[in-house]
Amino acid sequence: MPTYKISYVVPDKKHPGGIINLDYCPVRGETLEIGGVTYAIQEVIELMPPQGLFHYLHVTCETLEE
């Protein structure tokens, strides 16, 4: 099963962003819950080609609710 290493940022808040692992590939328009906060995915960019079962992505999010 692939692992998606996600670097994420939230430009609309003073949020430091972070890195999480997912077992699915996130897509634009989906929601993502991190630490009890729900985010809408605005952009997904592949950082580099997959390395074996690891995929490296960058995600830009918007806060939906806290």
Secondary structure, DSSP 8 states (H G I E B T S, - for coil): --EEEEEEE-TTTT---EEEEESS---TT-EEEETTEEEEEEEEEEEEEEETTEEEEEEEEEEEE-
